[in-house]
Amino acid sequence: MEKETLVEELKVRAKEKEKSLHRVLNQPLTFVQKAVVDGAYAFYFDVLGKRPEIDEDAARLAREKFSEYFPETGEEMLRELLKDPEGYSRKIGEYERICPPVLVDFPTNPSYYSLITRDPSRQIQEILTKLALLSNFPSHDGKYYALDVGTGYGRLARVMEDTLSSLCDEKRGYRVFGMDISETNVEQAKNLNKETGSDIVFFARDMNTIPFPPDTFNLVNTTDASYLNFRHRRPLYLAEIARVLNSDSGRGCITNPNENTTLKEYNYVMMRTNYKTYLNPINILKSTVLGKCSINIDGLSKARPDWELTTTRDMTNTLKRTLKADIINISNWPREGGPPIYSGFTFAVNVETKKKLRRYTEFRESQKEAENWIDIESV
């Protein structure tokens, strides 16, 4: 299919999905449907998904110490990182020795995720990723490299691979990579590769240390990942994405739950638009695995400043003002029928961005041997 035709079709599909989401959120529920949604929601959160206990002493210490080590906004944190990468990294280590980070496991078993990927909100994520890819395809040298950060079992990485395979005559013209901090997620992704014949290269790595040289990728996508990152490490996350993007036409695409809603409200909307799924008690049990993670993060974000949820506004302002990146578009959905629970934005790096990153890039390159960076041409 021609690129222009595909772009127009995707734009139409995005509008259709938004209308579908609007329609579902606004249609009145029957007594039975409402009972299923409200009952499942109450069971989900009040019985199976009880908030895990938060160490109040540790949370209080984090509230006392965080401002001693880090400035208030993401912009200020990133400026500090760019000015003194080694010093900022050292401060992270010092703070986390005093206030050990609370890790939240985020399982992405494909059978669990199949419950929520039917939702129009999730499908809009996929459309935005495809549009970001198409916005700079083909590349000037005929090769296209894409990376999915926080890939889980590879849902969005597979979207990118499928899109590229529909545009390229030969597989030699593109490569797709997926990285995730969880070894279990990566193993599941590799096993799924065997079933589907996919060539995506999956590997385990923290989202704040991308093991590739500068200017490697045409597209870096990251979905539902940044809010799993500690607030004081998010400047590393944004700097790393900008560092590995190609300065000629590289695109970054980031989607997350919107700052205008809580993760608990987000889960309610998921149930509201998928109530038929939860007629099956087994599906409720499966979804609870994911829900407990959201509940945990929601509680931590209110108790500890190092877990405060990221916002689209903060990330786009940080990219634009500190890194001089170009914000191409920002989408919030659903537009009607309830609070916008998701935000997605696409941005491009440029020569000015790379100048801002120069000192940070030099710092990262000094670590490449210790981190065993990947040679993309030899994979």
Summary of the structure (lengths in Angstrom):
residues: 379
radius of gyration: 20.6
end to end distance: 28.1
largest distance: 62.7
contacts: 1254
relative contact order: 0.16
helix: 57%
strand: 12%
